[in-house]
């Protein structure tokens, strides 16, 4: 693996079972960031360095997802069981089994929690729906929720260095999303190599400016969202007011106004606009000339 080769695993699967004992052991965990703990181990088959990570935020998120999908399955199974109980004639179990399969497929994140079977019964339908819970799923979910796995072939780095290298990868991936979402750099299909390189350079420079603005914000204590500053700057409007005079030709004044509306919307007139207009009409002499941006045709003559 190169220094940037750390990869994360998919959500806990069968391969995760190999590290279940390491996840359960309380020793060896070290905090590398607020709410993030890591632990180094070895892959039993490849010998790679494995970094086990646990995130408190990720744990709460995955737990909420499991609960949400479990509620969906329970509600759908309750409706299905009620339909079977109300039936006045014998029901073919094949369509019911297919419906159960669709319910579990639509809620795969919690499907393994349920053990569902059609048991023979003396009711008109001929069977009833039995729903149970797999205790092994709950035990494994309690252990693995919020956990993810990183792999590396580097053996002389600490757990904190390996985790930071992975975070840098996520930041690089975020840069591509910023190009599309925040900077609105649309994809362009070039036919020549020099144009491709020039396009990459423009995207890179735009991202450098974006990150520089973000770092400046952090140092100034203004947060870390350059989009906020760009939206504030977009509210600043500049207008040139041209005033015809009898003796000095046309006087051009520049007015800068900070609009209170969001970018892309028409600003509403403020209470100060009439007063500003009245003040501009009364502007004369040197006070007006100091704001003049360009000479008029009459003055050139």
VOBA-1610 file (N, C-alpha, C; in pm, whole numbers, padded with zeros to 5 digits, always signed):
BEGIN
Unk+00084-00120+00000Unk+00000+00000+00000Unk+00086+00123+00000Unk+00050+00223-00076Unk+00114+00353-00070Unk+00061+00429+00049Unk+00123+00543+00088Unk+00071+00616+00204Unk-00074+00655+00192Unk-00126+00664+00070Unk-00266+00704+00052Unk-00353+00585+00020Unk-00310+00463+00056Unk-00383+00345+00014Unk-00476+00287+00117Unk-00494+00351+00230Unk-00585+00297+00330Unk-00726+00296+00277Unk-00798+00188+00300Unk-00934+00176+00250Unk-01027+00135+00362Unk-01149+00177+00353Unk-01248+00137+00453Unk-01327+00019+00400Unk-01381-00058+00491Unk-01460-00174+00452Unk-01604-00131+00431Unk-01681-00225+00376Unk-01824-00205+00366Unk-01886-00221+00505Unk-02017-00199+00518Unk-02081-00224+00648Unk-02052-00366+00694Unk-02049-00391+00826Unk-02008-00520+00880Unk-02074-00636+00809Unk-01994-00730+00760Unk-02043-00846+00688Unk-01978-00970+00747Unk-01979-01079+00672Unk-01921-01203+00723Unk-01770-01188+00749Unk-01700-01110+00665Unk-01558-01091+00686Unk-01528-01022+00819Unk-01625-00947+00868Unk-01607-00879+00996Unk-01605-00979+01111Unk-01665-01095+01093Unk-01671-01192+01201Unk-01532-01236+01245Unk-01435-01224+01154Unk-01298-01263+01189Unk-01239-01174+01296Unk-01291-01051+01306Unk-01236-00955+01402Unk-01333-00931+01518Unk-01432-01020+01533Unk-01528-01002+01640Unk-01464-01007+01777Unk-01368-01098+01796Unk-01302-01108+01927Unk-01221-00983+01957Unk-01156-00926+01855Unk-01078-00804+01877Unk-01170-00685+01908Unk-01286-00681+01842Unk-01381-00575+01872Unk-01434-00585+02015Unk-01452-00708+02062Unk-01509-00726+02195Unk-01408-00701+02306Unk-01279-00721+02277Unk-01178-00701+02382Unk-01165-00553+02416Unk-01170-00519+02543Unk-01164-00376+02580Unk-01025-00316+02577Unk-00921-00399+02572Unk-00785-00345+02576Unk-00736-00314+02436Unk-00639-00224+02427Unk-00576-00192+02299Unk-00637-00076+02224Unk-00748-00021+02272Unk-00813+00090+02203Unk-00749+00221+02245Unk-00734+00311+02147Unk-00674+00442+02175Unk-00754+00550+02104Unk-00776+00660+02173Unk-00852+00771+02116Unk-00759+00855+02030Unk-00794+00869+01900Unk-00715+00950+01807Unk-00786+01079+01770Unk-00913+01087+01800Unk-00992+01207+01771Unk-01112+01202+01864Unk-01176+01316+01881Unk-01292+01321+01969Unk-01402+01228+01918Unk-01437+01129+01998Unk-01541+01034+01960Unk-01494+00921+01871Unk-01362+00909+01844Unk-01309+00805+01754Unk-01200+00729+01828Unk-01213+00596+01831Unk-01114+00508+01890Unk-01063+00411+01784Unk-00935+00377+01790Unk-00875+00286+01692Unk-00795+00180+01766Unk-00772+00069+01693Unk-00698-00044+01749Unk-00631-00117+01636Unk-00503-00149+01651Unk-00426-00218+01547Unk-00430-00368+01570Unk-00441-00442+01459Unk-00435-00588+01463Unk-00385-00636+01327Unk-00381-00765+01307Unk-00334-00825+01183Unk-00445-00906+01118Unk-00445-00902+00984Unk-00541-00983+00911Unk-00498-01129+00920Unk-00587-01219+00958Unk-00545-01358+00978Unk-00503-01431+00851Unk-00544-01382+00732Unk-00512-01451+00608Unk-00403-01381+00528Unk-00413-01249+00513Unk-00318-01175+00429Unk-00201-01117+00506Unk-00212-01107+00638Unk-00105-01047+00716Unk-00101-00895+00710Unk-00199-00834+00648Unk-00203-00688+00639Unk-00231-00627+00776Unk-00187-00501+00788Unk-00221-00425+00908Unk-00367-00385+00902Unk-00441-00414+01005Unk-00583-00383+01011Unk-00605-00283+01123Unk-00671-00174+01091Unk-00704-00071+01189Unk-00853-00079+01216Unk-00890-00124+01334Unk-01030-00126+01376Unk-01066+00010+01435Unk-01173+00067+01388Unk-01213+00202+01430Unk-01355+00197+01485Unk-01378+00278+01587Unk-01512+00293+01645Unk-01544+00440+01657Unk-01658+00480+01602Unk-01701+00619+01603Unk-01833+00631+01677Unk-01838+00721+01773Unk-01961+00740+01850Unk-02073+00796+01762Unk-02041+00892+01676Unk-02143+00949+01587Unk-02196+00844+01490Unk-02103+00764+01437Unk-02145+00661+01343Unk-02228+00554+01413Unk-02197+00525+01539Unk-02275+00426+01614Unk-02419+00471+01631Unk-02439+00595+01669Unk-02575+00645+01687Unk-02651+00647+01555Unk-02582+00679+01446Unk-02647+00682+01315Unk-02690+00542+01272Unk-02599+00444+01284Unk-02633+00309+01242Unk-02741+00248+01331Unk-02738+00280+01459Unk-02841+00229+01549Unk-02978+00285+01511Unk-02981+00413+01475Unk-03108+00472+01433Unk-03158+00409+01303Unk-03065+00376+01212Unk-03105+00311+01087Unk-03162+00171+01114Unk-03096+00095+01202Unk-03148-00037+01235Unk-03288-00028+01296Unk-03306+00066+01385Unk-03437+00082+01449Unk-03544+00122+01347Unk-03506+00210+01255Unk-03604+00254+01155Unk-03648+00138+01065Unk-03553+00061+01015Unk-03588-00050+00927Unk-03660-00161+01003Unk-03625-00178+01130Unk-03696-00279+01210Unk-03842-00241+01228Unk-03869-00114+01253Unk-04009-00070+01266Unk-04085-00090+01136Unk-04021-00063+01024Unk-04089-00084+00895Unk-04125-00231+00876Unk-04031-00321+00909Unk-04059-00463+00893Unk-04171-00507+00987Unk-04167-00464+01110Unk-04270-00502+01207Unk-04407-00454+01163Unk-04417-00331+01117Unk-04546-00278+01074Unk-04599-00355+00952Unk-04509-00384+00856Unk-04554-00458+00737Unk-04596-00599+00773Unk-04524-00664+00865Unk-04561-00800+00904Unk-04691-00800+00984Unk-04715-00699+01063Unk-04843-00691+01136Unk-04960-00680+01039Unk-04944-00600+00935Unk-05052-00589+00836Unk-05073-00721+00764Unk-04962-00789+00732Unk-04973-00918+00663Unk-05039-01022+00753Unk-05001-01025+00880Unk-05061-01121+00973Unk-05210-01095+00991Unk-05249-00967+00996Unk-05391-00934+01010Unk-05468-00976+00886Unk-05409-00964+00768Unk-05477-01005+00645Unk-05496-01156+00642Unk-05395-01230+00689Unk-05408-01376+00694Unk-05516-01417+00793Unk-05522-01349+00908Unk-05622-01384+01009Unk-05764-01351+00963Unk-05782-01250+00881Unk-05916-01213+00834Unk-05964-01297+00717Unk-05873-01372+00658Unk-05911-01449+00539Unk-06019-01551+00571Unk-06116-01567+00480Unk-06227-01661+00497Unk-06206-01789+00417Unk-06097-01796+00343Unk-06070-01914+00263Unk-05921-01946+00271Unk-05885-02061+00222Unk-05747-02106+00229Unk-05660-02023+00134Unk-05544-01982+00181Unk-05452-01899+00104Unk-05333-01981+00058Unk-05290-01953-00064Unk-05170-02017-00118Unk-05048-01956-00048Unk-04961-02034+00015Unk-04847-01977+00087Unk-04740-01917-00004Unk-04735-01956-00131Unk-04629-01906-00219Unk-04634-01754-00234Unk-04750-01694-00267Unk-04753-01546-00277Unk-04720-01478-00144Unk-04759-01539-00033Unk-04728-01479+00097Unk-04578-01481+00122Unk-04513-01591+00087Unk-04368-01598+00104Unk-04297-01496+00016Unk-04350-01476-00105Unk-04289-01375-00192Unk-04306-01235-00133Unk-04422-01210-00073Unk-04445-01080-00010Unk-04351-01060+00109Unk-04329-01166+00186Unk-04233-01157+00297Unk-04093-01127+00244Unk-04057-01190+00134Unk-03926-01164+00074Unk-03910-01020+00029Unk-04017-00962-00028Unk-04009-00822-00071Unk-03995-00728+00050Unk-04066-00761+00158Unk-04056-00678+00279Unk-03913-00678+00332Unk-03851-00794+00338Unk-03714-00804+00388Unk-03615-00741+00291Unk-03641-00754+00162Unk-03548-00696+00064Unk-03551-00544+00069Unk-03665-00486+00094Unk-03676-00340+00101Unk-03616-00284+00230Unk-03592-00371+00327Unk-03536-00326+00455Unk-03420-00418+00494Unk-03322-00428+00406Unk-03216-00526+00424Unk-03130-00498+00547Unk-03120-00371+00588Unk-03031-00340+00699Unk-03074-00408+00829Unk-03201-00444+00841Unk-03251-00509+00963Unk-03320-00642+00932Unk-03303-00694+00810Unk-03374-00817+00773Unk-03327-00936+00855Unk-03198-00942+00888Unk-03145-01057+00962Unk-03192-01061+01106Unk-03253-00956+01154Unk-03302-00954+01292Unk-03426-01042+01310Unk-03497-01073+01202Unk-03627-01140+01213Unk-03618-01283+01160Unk-03685-01372+01229Unk-03703-01511+01186Unk-03853-01530+01161Unk-03889-01548+01034Unk-04030-01548+00994Unk-04064-01686+00936Unk-04179-01738+00973Unk-04222-01869+00924Unk-04374-01872+00917Unk-04424-01957+00827Unk-04568-01982+00816Unk-04596-02117+00881Unk-04664-02115+00995Unk-04693-02237+01069Unk-04835-02285+01041Unk-04854-02415+01024Unk-04991-02468+01001Unk-05083-02434+01118Unk-05207-02404+01084Unk-05302-02363+01186Unk-05442-02403+01140Unk-05534-02411+01235Unk-05670-02451+01201Unk-05758-02338+01153Unk-05704-02220+01128Unk-05783-02106+01079Unk-05819-02129+00933Unk-05914-02049+00879Unk-05954-02068+00739Unk-05838-02056+00640Unk-05738-01970+00670Unk-05625-01955+00577Unk-05538-02079+00573Unk-05539-02159+00679Unk-05460-02281+00683Unk-05327-02265+00752Unk-05288-02147+00783Unk-05161-02125+00850Unk-05165-01986+00914Unk-05068-01961+00998Unk-05055-01829+01059Unk-04909-01783+01049Unk-04889-01654+01064Unk-04755-01596+01052Unk-04690-01590+01189Unk-04573-01653+01199Unk-04496-01648+01324Unk-04371-01564+01302Unk-04350-01466+01389Unk-04236-01374+01378Unk-04155-01384+01506Unk-04027-01412+01489Unk-03934-01416+01601Unk-03815-01325+01576Unk-03731-01313+01676Unk-03614-01227+01666Unk-03488-01309+01690Unk-03386-01281+01611Unk-03257-01347+01625Unk-03172-01271+01727Unk-03145-01335+01837Unk-03065-01270+01941Unk-02922-01247+01892Unk-02874-01332+01801Unk-02737-01316+01752Unk-02721-01186+01673Unk-02827-01147+01601Unk-02819-01019+01527Unk-02805-00902+01624Unk-02884-00901+01730Unk-02876-00791+01826Unk-02741-00788+01896Unk-02687-00906+01927Unk-02556-00910+01992Unk-02447-00855+01900Unk-02452-00896+01773Unk-02351-00849+01678Unk-02370-00700+01647Unk-02494-00655+01639Unk-02519-00512+01614Unk-02467-00427+01729Unk-02487-00473+01851Unk-02436-00398+01966Unk-02284-00387+01962Unk-02220-00491+01911Unk-02074-00492+01907Unk-02018-00415+01788Unk-02085-00420+01673Unk-02027-00367+01549Unk-02084-00232+01507Unk-02192-00184+01567Unk-02247-00055+01526Unk-02145+00056+01551Unk-02123+00137+01450Unk-02026+00246+01459Unk-01885+00205+01430Unk-01860+00077+01398Unk-01725+00030+01372Unk-01700+00022+01221Unk-01578+00049+01182Unk-01536+00029+01044Unk-01391-00014+01044Unk-01346-00066+00931Unk-01217-00132+00922Unk-01133-00069+00814Unk-01007-00043+00843Unk-00909+00007+00746Unk-00797-00095+00733Unk-00747-00113+00611Unk-00639-00208+00586Unk-00520-00138+00524Unk-00401-00186+00555Unk-00278-00127+00503Unk-00167-00231+00504Unk-00072-00217+00410Unk+00046-00303+00413Unk+00166-00231+00474Unk+00143-00113+00531Unk+00247-00041+00603Unk+00254-00095+00745Unk+00373-00129+00787Unk+00389-00192+00919Unk+00457-00102+01021Unk+00517+00011+00977Unk+00594+00094+01069Unk+00524+00225+01104Unk+00394+00235+01075Unk+00318+00353+01112Unk+00236+00324+01236Unk+00210+00429+01312Unk+00124+00415+01429Unk-00023+00413+01386Unk-00109+00375+01480Unk-00251+00372+01448Unk-00304+00511+01416Unk-00253+00613+01483Unk-00297+00749+01457Unk-00253+00797+01319Unk-00132+00762+01276Unk-00084+00801+01144Unk-00165+00734+01034Unk-00196+00607+01052Unk-00276+00537+00951Unk-00416+00594+00943Unk-00475+00627+01057Unk-00610+00682+01055Unk-00611+00820+00990Unk-00510+00902+01016Unk-00503+01034+00955Unk-00484+01024+00804Unk-00407+00924+00759Unk-00390+00904+00615Unk-00523+00873+00549Unk-00606+00794+00616Unk-00738+00765+00561Unk-00826+00889+00559Unk-00817+00972+00663Unk-00896+01095+00667Unk-00855+01187+00553Unk-00725+01190+00520Unk-00681+01271+00406Unk-00742+01220+00277Unk-00760+01089+00266Unk-00828+01035+00148Unk-00971+01085+00139Unk-01041+01084+00251Unk-01179+01134+00250Unk-01184+01281+00213Unk-01083+01359+00256Unk-01079+01500+00219Unk-01055+01517+00069Unk-00972+01430+00011Unk-00950+01435-00134Unk-01078+01400-00209Unk-01152+01301-00158Unk-01279+01267-00221Unk-01379+01382-00208Unk-01374+01451-00093Unk-01463+01565-00075Unk-01430+01677-00173Unk-01302+01686-00213Unk-01263+01790-00309Unk-01335+01773-00441Unk-01354+01648-00486Unk-01427+01625-00610Unk-01574+01665-00596Unk-01631+01641-00477Unk-01770+01682-00456Unk-01782+01834-00452Unk-01681+01903-00396Unk-01684+02049-00392Unk-01679+02106-00532Unk-01600+02042-00621Unk-01591+02091-00759Unk-01729+02093-00825Unk-01811+01992-00795Unk-01942+01982-00860Unk-02048+02062-00787Unk-02049+02053-00653Unk-02158+02111-00576Unk-02135+02259-00546Unk-02023+02290-00483Unk-01999+02426-00437Unk-01946+02517-00547Unk-01846+02469-00622Unk-01786+02553-00726Unk-01860+02547-00858Unk-01951+02450-00873Unk-02031+02437-00995Unk-01945+02426-01121Unk-01836+02351-01111Unk-01751+02326-01228Unk-01813+02210-01305Unk-01872+02240-01418Unk-01943+02137-01493Unk-01843+02048-01567Unk-01879+01923-01592Unk-01788+01835-01667Unk-01776+01878-01813Unk-01655+01875-01863Unk-01627+01913-02002Unk-01547+01799-02066Unk-01591+01753-02181Unk-01523+01645-02251Unk-01427+01704-02354Unk-01297+01695-02324Unk-01193+01749-02411Unk-01141+01641-02504Unk-01089+01685-02616Unk-01035+01593-02715Unk-00883+01596-02720Unk-00821+01696-02660Unk-00675+01709-02665Unk-00619+01702-02524Unk-00496+01648-02516Unk-00434+01629-02386Unk-00403+01761-02317Unk-00358+01861-02394Unk-00325+01989-02331Unk-00449+02056-02274Unk-00565+02039-02339Unk-00688+02096-02285Unk-00731+02022-02157Unk-00709+01892-02153Unk-00742+01816-02032Unk-00656+01865-01916Unk-00525+01883-01940Unk-00437+01930-01835Unk-00473+02071-01790Unk-00511+02157-01886Unk-00550+02293-01850Unk-00677+02293-01766Unk-00771+02205-01800Unk-00895+02197-01722Unk-00867+02147-01580Unk-00777+02050-01567Unk-00740+02001-01434Unk-00674+02111-01354Unk-00590+02192-01420Unk-00523+02302-01350Unk-00624+02404-01298Unk-00723+02437-01380Unk-00825+02533-01337Unk-00902+02478-01217Unk-00939+02351-01223Unk-01011+02290-01110Unk-00924+02289-00985Unk-00795+02259-01002Unk-00706+02255-00886Unk-00690+02393-00825Unk-00672+02496-00908Unk-00657+02632-00856Unk-00785+02677-00784Unk-00900+02641-00840Unk-01025+02678-00775Unk-01036+02611-00638Unk-00995+02486-00630Unk-01001+02416-00501Unk-00900+02474-00402Unk-00781+02513-00451Unk-00683+02576-00362Unk-00737+02706-00305Unk-00800+02787-00388Unk-00859+02911-00338Unk-00970+02882-00238Unk-01048+02778-00264Unk-01156+02742-00173Unk-01099+02701-00036Unk-00996+02616-00037Unk-00936+02573+00089Unk-00864+02687+00159Unk-00802+02778+00083Unk-00737+02894+00144Unk-00839+02981+00216Unk-00954+03001+00153Unk-01060+03078+00218Unk-01110+03007+00343Unk-01120+02874+00337Unk-01165+02799+00453Unk-01065+02810+00568Unk-00934+02800+00539Unk-00832+02813+00643Unk-00831+02955+00701Unk-00850+03055+00616Unk-00857+03192+00666Unk-00976+03210+00759Unk-01088+03147+00724Unk-01205+03154+00812Unk-01175+03092+00948Unk-01111+02976+00948Unk-01083+02909+01074Unk-00989+02992+01161Unk-00888+03054+01102Unk-00797+03137+01180Unk-00867+03260+01235Unk-00964+03313+01160Unk-01035+03432+01204Unk-01153+03400+01295Unk-01179+03271+01318Unk-01290+03234+01404Unk-01426+03252+01339Unk-01433+03238+01206Unk-01558+03259+01133Unk-01617+03128+01083Unk-01576+03016+01140Unk-01629+02888+01097Unk-01541+02827+00990Unk-01595+02733+00915Unk-01519+02665+00810Unk-01604+02641+00685Unk-01694+02732+00654Unk-01781+02718+00537Unk-01761+02837+00444Unk-01676+02825+00342Unk-01658+02936+00248Unk-01786+02976+00177Unk-01881+02882+00165Unk-02007+02914+00098Unk-02079+03028+00169Unk-02067+03035+00302Unk-02133+03142+00376Unk-02077+03278+00337Unk-01944+03288+00326Unk-01883+03416+00289Unk-01921+03454+00146Unk-01923+03356+00056Unk-01959+03386-00083Unk-02103+03435-00092Unk-02191+03379-00011Unk-02330+03425-00012Unk-02340+03568+00042Unk-02260+03600+00144Unk-02261+03735+00197Unk-02207+03834+00094Unk-02100+03796+00025Unk-02045+03885-00077Unk-02142+03903-00193Unk-02220+03800-00224Unk-02315+03811-00334Unk-02427+03910-00305Unk-02449+03941-00177Unk-02553+04037-00142Unk-02509+04182-00165Unk-02380+04205-00183Unk-02331+04341-00206Unk-02357+04379-00351Unk-02429+04487-00371Unk-02465+04533-00504Unk-02404+04670-00530Unk-02355+04688-00650Unk-02293+04814-00690Unk-02370+04873-00808Unk-02405+05002-00798Unk-02481+05069-00904Unk-02411+05200-00940Unk-02416+05233-01066Unk-02366+05362-01114Unk-02486+05453-01142Unk-02486+05568-01078Unk-02593+05667-01096Unk-02538+05783-01179Unk-02602+05812-01291Unk-02560+05920-01380Unk-02654+06038-01361Unk-02597+06155-01322Unk-02675+06275-01295Unk-02640+06381-01400Unk-02737+06419-01482Unk-02710+06529-01577Unk-02713+06664-01506Unk-02617+06750-01538Unk-02612+06885-01481Unk-02606+06987-01593Unk-02636+07112-01557Unk-02637+07220-01657Unk-02497+07272-01685Unk-02405+07258-01589Unk-02272+07318-01606Unk-02159+07218-01613Unk-02178+07096-01561Unk-02069+06999-01555Unk-02098+06872-01637Unk-02188+06880-01729Unk-02218+06761-01808Unk-02290+06657-01725Unk-02242+06535-01731Unk-02299+06425-01655Unk-02203+06387-01544Unk-02259+06372-01424Unk-02182+06327-01308Unk-02220+06183-01279Unk-02119+06097-01274Unk-02142+05955-01250Unk-02100+05921-01107Unk-02195+05868-01031Unk-02171+05829-00892Unk-02188+05679-00878Unk-02104+05618-00794Unk-02114+05474-00766Unk-02171+05453-00626Unk-02278+05375-00618Unk-02344+05346-00492Unk-02330+05196-00463Unk-02286+05164-00346Unk-02269+05026-00302Unk-02370+04999-00193Unk-02450+04894-00212Unk-02556+04861-00118Unk-02546+04714-00082Unk-02558+04683+00047Unk-02559+04544+00095Unk-02704+04499+00105Unk-02746+04415+00012Unk-02884+04369+00011Unk-02908+04270+00123Unk-03031+04271+00176Unk-03067+04179+00283Unk-03130+04051+00231Unk-03153+04043+00103Unk-03214+03923+00050Unk-03107+03824+00008Unk-03150+03701-00019Unk-03058+03598-00062Unk-03020+03619-00207Unk-02902+03564-00247Unk-02862+03578-00387Unk-02964+03514-00480Unk-02988+03580-00591Unk-03083+03530-00690Unk-03223+03581-00672Unk-03248+03655-00563Unk-03382+03710-00541Unk-03378+03861-00556Unk-03491+03917-00594Unk-03500+04061-00615Unk-03505+04132-00480Unk-03411+04225-00454Unk-03413+04293-00323Unk-03530+04387-00310Unk-03582+04395-00190Unk-03690+04489-00163Unk-03632+04628-00131Unk-03697+04732-00175Unk-03649+04867-00141Unk-03651+04889+00009Unk-03544+04949+00059Unk-03537+04979+00201Unk-03587+05120+00227Unk-03603+05151+00355Unk-03652+05283+00392Unk-03551+05392+00361Unk-03427+05353+00338Unk-03324+05454+00315Unk-03313+05495+00168Unk-03377+05420+00080Unk-03361+05452-00062Unk-03409+05594-00098Unk-03529+05639-00054Unk-03570+05776-00090Unk-03472+05881-00040Unk-03422+05864+00080Unk-03327+05962+00134Unk-03198+05962+00055Unk-03153+05843+00014Unk-03031+05836-00066Unk-03051+05905-00200Unk-03169+05883-00262Unk-03196+05947-00390Unk-03200+06099-00376Unk-03262+06147-00268Unk-03269+06291-00245Unk-03129+06349-00223Unk-03045+06274-00153Unk-02910+06325-00130Unk-02830+06331-00259Unk-02852+06234-00347Unk-02779+06235-00473Unk-02821+06353-00560Unk-02949+06386-00557Unk-02996+06498-00638Unk-02936+06630-00591Unk-02909+06639-00461Unk-02857+06764-00407Unk-02704+06770-00415Unk-02641+06664-00464Unk-02495+06663-00470Unk-02446+06763-00575Unk-02353+06847-00537Unk-02299+06950-00628Unk-02151+06969-00599Unk-02086+07035-00695Unk-01951+07088-00673Unk-01847+06980-00652Unk-01749+07011-00568Unk-01635+06924-00548Unk-01674+06793-00486Unk-01777+06796-00398Unk-01820+06673-00334Unk-01866+06572-00437Unk-01930+06614-00542Unk-01974+06524-00647Unk-01860+06484-00737Unk-01769+06576-00765Unk-01660+06545-00856Unk-01564+06442-00797Unk-01555+06436-00668Unk-01463+06339-00609Unk-01511+06197-00630Unk-01639+06177-00661Unk-01692+06044-00686Unk-01701+06014-00835Unk-01660+06111-00920Unk-01674+06092-01063Unk-01580+05981-01109Unk-01632+05886-01186Unk-01554+05773-01231Unk-01488+05796-01366Unk-01554+05874-01452Unk-01498+05897-01585Unk-01546+06031-01636Unk-01465+06100-01715Unk-01510+06229-01769Unk-01618+06211-01873Unk-01702+06312-01883Unk-01812+06307-01981Unk-01762+06357-02114Unk-01835+06330-02223Unk-01791+06378-02355Unk-01775+06529-02358Unk-01862+06606-02288Unk-01852+06751-02290Unk-01721+06796-02225Unk-01680+06728-02117Unk-01558+06768-02049Unk-01437+06736-02134Unk-01442+06629-02215Unk-01329+06597-02301Unk-01305+06708-02403Unk-01409+06772-02448Unk-01395+06878-02545Unk-01336+07002-02479
//
